Amino acid sequence: MVELLIMNEEFEILSVMDDFSSLAWNSKFFGVGDFQIECPIRYMSVLNRAQYIFRNDEEDTGVIEYINPQKDELGSWNIVIKGKFLKSLLEDRAINETMHFQKKTIEEIMLTMISHHFITNKTFKRFEVKYSNKFTEKLSMQVTGVSVLEKILQLEEEQKVSCKVVYDYLRDKIVCSVVAGVDRTSNQNDNNWVVFSEDRENIYDVSYSKTKTFKNFAYVAGAGEGKDRIVTTVDIRKPGEPLKELYVDARDLQDIDDKGNKIPMDKYLPTLVQRGKEKLSEYTVIEELEAKANLDSVLKYKADYNLGDIVEFIDNEIGVNAALRIVAINEEIEDGKRELAIVFGKERLTLKDVIKREVM
């Protein structure tokens, strides 16, 4: 049975709810998930003092943003509760200074931003960071003038990682970490393979969508004026792809450090390249497949696969045979009946990489 703990701003339990009429719990690997609950009107007085919704069977904790009492078609009163998950708290801190990162991993960059703005300075009670030290690729960048959340969301999409913000109930801590998902394809032997297909009867009601707006070449203009302005390029074209150019004004990326010293070109250019990659990641070909999970199949959510995992997806009718990431899990419980929708994809891919024939 799903139990929802209604908590105040100090994460103290005000009430336990298990008689809601409906629950939508939408978890995302990239970005911030959200939820919606419909429950009896008797919870109104408690909800007026509530800040968070904690589930006993999920990592995500909801931040209540909307409470609305309303009548149903039979004239009975109930309450609709909406909100986003705990990761949305990262929007509450702005990066007002310039943070310089030279040859740091994505985990170091993300968790340093959180630590600096939620722990070391402008303390947000309960926050802590947890390093896995599993990331090795080094990045260089400057960050300023955005919220911590906005920057992290940009980096998630580009680096194909997720920043998790989870409430640890037993320790009363908000734990921030960075994860990459697990490869469960046949290209590796470390983890059990996971294949989703209607033919295997582990999914049904497959739908496919595609958005064709992308850029694949960026001119990035940094510090300087006129002919002295520093300009570099970023080219992410794949073989046979038409040229789609983008101009990136990165004048905010300074070539002078905090001590007034000129930043060497071999250290400054990587920050421009990184900015170009971030901007290009905003112009993508988005291909998504959504399917309902057969809850009676041998594949079980959280035991055999999880949010962020890369799995194999086969659908002979629409011509897809690909390794795709699970980018969202949308759970719905309505009058005790549970459904799970899995969203695959959201990657910048050519048709040759994934789609074997055009589906429009």
N, C-alpha and C positions, 0 to 999 in steps of 0.2 A: 504494500500500500504506500502511495506517495503521501508524505507528510510535509506540510509547508510550515516553517517556523516564522512567525511574524515577529520582527525585531525592531527595537528603537535605534536611535543614532549611536548608542553605545553597545550595540549588538546584544542587548539584553532581551530575552524572550518575553514577549507580551502575551502570545497565544499560539496554539498549535491548530492548524487548519487541515482537515482531511475530508471535508464534505463540500469542496468546491464542485460546481457543475461543469466547468470546462477549464482547461489549461492549455496554453500554447507556449512552448519553451523552445526558442530558436537560437541554437548555438552556432557561432561562426569561428572558423579558423583565422581568417583575415577580418579585421574590423571588430565591431562590438555587437553582441547578440542582444535579443530583446525577449520580452515575455508579455503575456496577457492572461488574466485570471478572472473568471466570473464566480462569485461566491454569495452566500446568503447575506441579507441586509444586517443580520445581527453582529457582523464583524465591524460595523461602521465605527463605533466608538474606539475600538482597538486600532483600526487603520488610521484614524486621525492622529495617532501618536506614533505611527510606524514609519520606518525609513527603509528597511530591508526585508526581503523574502529569501529565506534560506531553505534549500531542499536537502533532505536526508540522503538522497541518492544521486546527486549531481554536484559537479565542481562549481558551476556558475552560481553566483548569488545575485538576486535581483535588487536593483535600486528603484524604489517606488517613485514614479514621476507624475502619475495621474490616478485619481480615485473619483469615480463617478457613480452615484446611486441612480438606478433607472428602473422603469417598469418593463416587464416582458409583455408578450402578446396576451397573456392571461390576466394581466393587471397586478402580478406579484412583483414586489421590489427585490432587486438584487444589486450587487456592486460589481463594476468593471474596474479592474486594477491593471495599469500598464506601466512599463518601465524598461530600462536597459540594464545590462549586467554590470558588475562591479568595475570592469575595465573602464567604464565611462567616467569614473572619478579622475582619470588621468587628464581629463579636459580642464580640471580645476586649477592647474598650474601652467603659467606661461613662461616660456624661455625668453626672458627679457635681455639677457646678456648674450655674448657670443661664446659658444662652447666649441673648442677646438679638439678634434679627434684625429690622431695620426697613427695609422697602422694598428687599429683596434678591431676586435671581432664585433660582429653584430650584437652579440650578447653583452659585451662590455659597453657598447654605445648605448643600447636601450636601457640597461640597468643602471648605468652611470647617470643618465638623464633623470630616471625615477629617483635614485638615491639622492641626487643633488637637490631636487625640487620637492621631495616628499619626506625625506629623512634628515639629511644634513641641514638644509635650510627650509624655512617655511614648513615646519614639521606637520605631517598629517599622521595622527595617532594610529598605531598598529602596523604601519607599512614596514616591510622588510624585503630585501632582494635575495634571491637564491640562484647561485651560479652552478651550471652543469659542467662548464669547461669542456664542452664537446665541440665547440665551433673553432675553426682554425683559420678561415679566410680573413685577411686583414683589409680594412677599409679606412679611408681618410675623408674627413668632411668637416664643415663648419655648420653649426646649427644656431639659429636665432630667429626671433620674431614670430614664433608659432607656439601653440600649446604642446605640452608633452605628448598628448594623445595624437594630435595631428601629425607630428613627426614620426611617431611610432607606427601609425597606420601607413604612412608613405613607405617606410622601411620594410614593413611586413610584406607588402605586395611585391616590392622589388627583390627582396632577399628570400622570399618564400619561407618565412618563418612566422611564428605567432607569439605575441607577448601575452602570457597568461597572468591574470590578476584574480587570485583565489582566496576566499576567506577560510582560514584554518580554524574550525570551531573549537577543537580541543585546546589549541594554544592561544586562541583569541588574537590571531595575527592575520594581516592581509599580505599574502606572499606573492611577489612578482617574479616571474621566470620567463625564459625564452625557450621555445620548443620548435622542432623542425618536422615532426611527424615521422611515421615509421614506413619504410619501404616494404610492402607486402606483395610485390610483383614477382613473377617468375625469373626476373633478372638477378635475383639474389638468393642466398641459401641460409641467411641468418635468422629469418622470420618465416612463419607459416604463410603460404600463399593465400591470397583472398581474391576470388573471381566473382563478380556480380554479373548475372545474366538472367533474363526471363526464362531461357531454356533450362537453367538450373533451378528455377522456381524459388530463388531467394529475393527477387524483386518483381514488381509489376507496375503498371501505369507509368511507363517511361515517357518523358517529354524532353524535347531538345530545343535549345534556343541559342542564337548566335548574334553577336553585335559586331559589326565591321567598322570600327573607327580606331585607327591606330597610326602612330608615327614610329619610324625606325631609324631616323638619323637626326642628330641634334647638333646645332652650333651653340656652344656655351660661351657667353661673353662675360668675363669677370672684371677684375679691377683695371683701372686705367681709363684714359680718354682718347678718342679719335684713333689714329694709327698706332698709338701706344697701348691700346686696350688689349688685354690678354684674352685670346680666343682659342678654344680647342674644340674638337669634334668627338662625338660618340656615335658609333655605327653598330647597330644591332641587327642589321639585315640578315635574313637567311637566304640561302641560294635560290635565285629565281624571283625573289620578292621585289616589287616595284619600290622605287625610292619615295619615301614620305618624310619630308623634312620638317623640323621644328626649330625655332629660335628661342633660346633660353637666356633671359637677362639675369645674370648671377652677380650683379654689381655688389650685392650685399656680402659676398664672400671676400673678405679682406685679405690683402697680401701683406699685411702688417700684423704681427702678433701682439699680445697684450702688453708686452714690454716696449713696443715701438720699433721692433726689429723687422727687417724685410724677411718674409718667408721665402726660403729657397724655392726655385721653380719646380724642382723634383718633388717637393712636398705640396706646393700650391696646386699644380695641375691635377693631381688625383682628387682634390676636393671639387674642382670643376667637373671632372669626369663623373664623380659620384652624383653631383647635382643633375647632370644630364641624364643619367640612368634613372634617377628618381622621377624626373619630369616625363621621360619616355614611358615609364611604367603607368602613368596616368592615361596614356593613349594606347589602348590595348585592343586586341581581338579577343573578345570574351566568348567562350564556348562553354555552355553549361548543360549538363544532363541531370534531370531530376527523376527519381524513382521512389516508389513506396517500398519499404522493406517488408518482406514476409517474416513476421515475427515468429512463425512456426518453423522456419528453415533452420539448418544446422549452423548458419552464421549468426552469431549473437553480438549485438552492439556492446562495446567495451571489453568483451572477452576476446573476440576474433578481429575486430576492427574498431577504430576510434576516429574522432575528428582529427583531420590533418594527415591521416595515413594515405599513402599512395597505393592504389589497388588496381586490379585489372577489370575492365568493363567491356562486355561483349554484347552487342545488339545487332543481329544479322539483318533485321528489317530496315534500320536506318543506316546501316553500314559502318558501325563503329566497333573497332577492336583496338583498345588503347589502355595505356597506364594513365590513370587520372587520380587527382587528389580529392579526398572528401573535404569539401570546403564549408559545408554546413550540414547540420542535423536539425531538422524541424520536427519536434514532437508535439502531438496533439492528444489530449485526453478529453473526451466528451461523454458525459454520463457513464463513466467507468470504462469506456472503450478506448484503447490506445492505438495510435498510428504513428509511424515513424517515416519521415521523408528524408532521403539522402540526396544531397546536391553534390555532383561531381564536376570538377573542372576548374573554371575561372583561371585559365592560364593563357598566355600569349603563344599560340601554336599555329603552325601552317596546316593547311588541309592535308598535306602529305604526311605530317606528323601524326595526325589523329583521325581525321574524317576521310574515309575511303571514297566517298562520293558526296557531292553537294546536296545538302538538305536545306531547303528554303521554306 
